């Protein structure tokens, strides 16, 4: 098994290193990751500037590749020819912070995994409810186990397995659907020395839906959530309603 490992927190992230080391126990791995943090970059791609991919020595002395572009760029470049052979799986993470519910629309971690599926490679995105100093080993160990099982069960490129790991003691693993996250965004206004305003987008931690069966509830209750995500954004409920609007001209 040959696995492409990437992330959105950047090549120096401790979550990336822990993930790669765990995946090394079940597969041959290669890292192609961005040179800086791209959190909340979603599926951004670089179309009007050149991109670079250079070898880099990671913190454990292993070689990886650092890319000047977005998480999506990393995966696209790798699969389009930077790598000499096509991987069997893309694993993105371990993200510092969860990607639950509607977070998946913003997440660079999930977007990198989705880029793999777009190009015909099944993918897993892994996130941890923690910070840089968190213990990534339990999440990494689960990711390695899941990667092995996913390939054995022939996970298809039509789905991303979105994995979120709680920061507390892990009580088990549940298969979930996406919940809802309520954001408490706040516009923070400051002024530079010349009196011109500038802005920060801030706010408190999002609140999660605690309905049973959701990824948000699972993580809140100490469980690893595994959510199969696909990206048909069609609201099928509204198809017939719109057909009744007499839209023909």
Residue, then its C-alpha position, 0 to 999 in steps of 0.5 A: x500500500x502506498x499512501x500520500x500524506x498531506x495536511x492544511x496546517x503546514x509541513x512543520x505541523x506535529x499532527x502531520x509528523x505523527x500521522x506519517x509515522x503511524x501510517x509507516x507501520x501499515x504502508x509506504x508513505x510520501x508527504x507532500x504538504x504546504x509550506x504554511x498554514x492554510x486553515x479554512x482555505x477550503x478547495x482553493x487552487x492556484x491558477x495564475x502563479x507558478x508552483x514549486x515542490x521541493x524536498x525537505x527534511x522533516x523533524x524525524x529526519x525523513x524526507x518529504x516534499x513541501x509545496x508553495x501552494x494550497x492543500x488542494x494544490x499539493x494533492x493535485x501536483x502529486x497525482x498529476x506527476x510529481x509522484x512517480x506512481x499513483x498512491x492507493x490512498x490520500x490521508x490528510x491531517x492530523x488537523x489541529x482542531x475538529x472539522x465537524x458538521x458544516x466545518x467541512x465546507x471551509x476545511x483545507x484538511x477535508x478539501x485536500x482529501x476531496x482533491x484526491x477523490x476528484x482525481x480518482x483516489x479514495x481519501x481520509x481526512x483526520x482531525x483532532x480536538x486539540x492544539x499543537x501540544x496535544x498528544x496526536x498518537x491515539x488519533x494517528x494510530x486510529x488513522x493507520x488502522x482505518x487506512x488499512x481497513x479502508x483499502x482492504x474493503x476497497x473504499x471508492x473515490x466517491x467518498x471521503x471518510x471524515x474522522x474527528x477524534x476527541x481530546x478526552x479519553x476515547x470511549x469508542x468509535x461511531x459512524x455518524x452523519x454531519x451535525x450542525x455547528x453554530x458559529x459565533x463570528x464577530x467583526x473586530x475593528x482596529x485602526x492603524x496609526x493613520x486612522x485607517x480601519x482594519x479588521x479581524x474575523x474573531x469570535x468564540x468557539x462554535x457550538x455543536x448540535x448534540x443530536x444522537x448520530x451526529x459527528x458533533x455529538x459523538x466527539x462531545x461525548x468522547x467518541x471518534x466519529x467517522x463520517x462518509x462524506x460526498x460532495x453532491x450538494x444538490x438539495x434533492x428536496x427542492x428539485x420538484x419544488x423548483x420545477x413547479x415555479x414555471x421557470x421557462x422563458 
